[in-house]
Amino acid sequence: MTTELTWLKKRVASELNRDKRVSLVEWGHPELSIKKQAELLSLNRSSLYYQPVPPSPEEIAIKQKAAAPLPREAPAAFITAVAAKVRL
């Protein structure tokens, strides 16, 4: 039985992407715990509970400022602009 389970776990992990394997988890299953389902599907249990947090407006502003083009007309202006970005 162990050989079959090992084979099945490898097969599922290699043929199904992570999102599909997550969708196979049955949260209210009467006999299989989440721990066992995660093990059988080769999933990390913590990833099942993770809820991504959207970026804050401040984080978005910082990323936009960092992604803004730098002036390249004069080396001194370029260095000043880079130094200002590093300080944010």
C-alpha positions in Angstrom: 0.0 0.0 0.0 2.9 2.4 0.8 4.4 1.9 -2.7 1.1 2.7 -4.3 0.6 5.9 -2.2 4.1 7.0 -3.0 3.5 6.5 -6.7 0.2 8.3 -6.5 1.7 11.3 -4.6 4.5 11.7 -7.2 2.0 11.3 -10.1 -0.4 13.9 -8.7 2.4 16.3 -7.9 4.0 16.1 -11.3 0.8 16.2 -13.4 -1.4 18.7 -11.6 -0.3 22.3 -10.9 -0.5 23.6 -7.4 -3.7 25.5 -7.9 -5.5 22.4 -9.1 -4.2 20.3 -6.1 -5.4 23.0 -3.7 -8.8 22.9 -5.3 -8.9 19.2 -4.5 -8.8 19.7 -0.8 -12.1 19.0 0.9 -12.2 21.1 4.0 -15.1 19.3 5.7 -14.2 15.7 4.8 -15.4 13.4 7.6 -12.5 10.9 7.4 -9.5 12.7 5.9 -8.0 15.5 7.9 -6.5 18.6 6.2 -3.1 17.4 7.3 -3.5 14.0 5.6 -5.0 15.6 2.4 -2.1 18.1 2.2 0.4 15.2 2.6 -1.3 13.1 -0.1 -1.5 16.0 -2.5 2.1 17.1 -1.8 1.0 20.5 -0.5 2.4 22.6 2.4 -0.4 23.0 4.9 0.5 26.6 5.7 -0.1 27.5 2.0 -3.6 26.2 2.3 -4.4 28.8 5.0 -2.5 31.8 3.4 -4.6 34.8 2.4 -2.6 37.3 0.4 -2.8 40.9 1.6 -3.2 43.6 -1.1 -0.4 46.2 -1.1 -1.0 49.4 0.8 -1.2 52.8 -1.0 2.1 53.7 0.6 3.7 50.6 -0.8 2.3 51.3 -4.2 3.6 54.9 -4.1 7.1 53.7 -3.1 7.2 51.1 -5.9 6.1 53.7 -8.5 8.7 56.1 -7.3 11.4 53.5 -7.5 10.3 52.4 -11.0 10.3 56.0 -12.3 12.9 56.6 -15.0 16.1 58.2 -13.9 17.6 61.3 -15.7 20.7 60.3 -17.7 21.6 63.7 -19.3 24.4 64.5 -16.8 26.3 62.1 -14.5 25.9 64.4 -11.5 22.1 64.6 -11.9 22.0 60.8 -12.3 23.9 60.2 -9.2 21.8 62.7 -7.2 18.6 61.0 -8.5 19.9 57.6 -7.5 20.9 58.8 -4.1 17.4 60.3 -3.6 15.8 57.1 -4.6 17.9 55.1 -2.1 16.9 57.4 0.7 13.2 57.3 -0.2 
